[in-house]
Amino acid sequence: DGGAVADPGLGRVPTDDQATAAVQERVALADDGSSAVIVRLDRKPNAREQTTVTWVPAEDPSKAWKKPLKPANRVPLALPIPRGRGLVLVSEIPDAANEIRVYDPKGVEAYRMAGSPERVIELRGTDSGRFVAADLAYETGKLSPGDRAIWIYDVASRTAWTHPWKYGDDDEVTAWKLLEDGTLETDSA
């Protein structure tokens, strides 16, 4: 109800020291405030970094769930899906392509795109939480659907599709928007 439920005594780490801080946490809130994600990175001497992802629904925080990722995996992007529908996260794996994972509200992995994009630029979701999307970048010269692609995932039907495009083509995407019905609206060069 807008009141603080815990005060962990947060401290700020100067930007120059963030890469070596023993604990680093980032928090992202769903656009509608229905849930939040906490991405915690623990660094211990003589051990690989450990990332833990915690999803907390605002309606009932006792239904929160926590997932430790494999050691040395990091999470550059995490998007709590509006209406408390779960979480989309991007996992950076050492010497490998990014992974996109979608978790449902119970913490069950509903979808994983492994080994496809070299990098995920951005995550977006619709206000209803029905659809989520990612802007994907591929390494030039590798077999891929294109230099770039927009990936769209239907949370309700658990299906996904991509809209590939290449730099310099007539359909090069300069801007894009995910509409409430899952339609991708793009501006071309």
Secondary structure as GFF3:
##gff-version 3
##sequence-region A 1 189
A	DSSP	three_ten_helix	15	20	.	.	.	ID=ss1
A	DSSP	beta_strand	23	29	.	.	.	ID=ss2
A	DSSP	beta_strand	35	42	.	.	.	ID=ss3
A	DSSP	beta_strand	50	57	.	.	.	ID=ss4
A	DSSP	three_ten_helix	61	63	.	.	.	ID=ss5
A	DSSP	beta_strand	65	68	.	.	.	ID=ss6
A	DSSP	beta_strand	74	81	.	.	.	ID=ss7
A	DSSP	three_ten_helix	82	84	.	.	.	ID=ss8
A	DSSP	beta_strand	86	92	.	.	.	ID=ss9
A	DSSP	beta_strand	99	103	.	.	.	ID=ss10
A	DSSP	beta_strand	109	113	.	.	.	ID=ss11
A	DSSP	beta_strand	119	125	.	.	.	ID=ss12
A	DSSP	beta_strand	131	137	.	.	.	ID=ss13
A	DSSP	beta_strand	148	154	.	.	.	ID=ss14
A	DSSP	beta_strand	159	165	.	.	.	ID=ss15
A	DSSP	beta_strand	173	178	.	.	.	ID=ss16
A	DSSP	beta_strand	184	188	.	.	.	ID=ss17
###
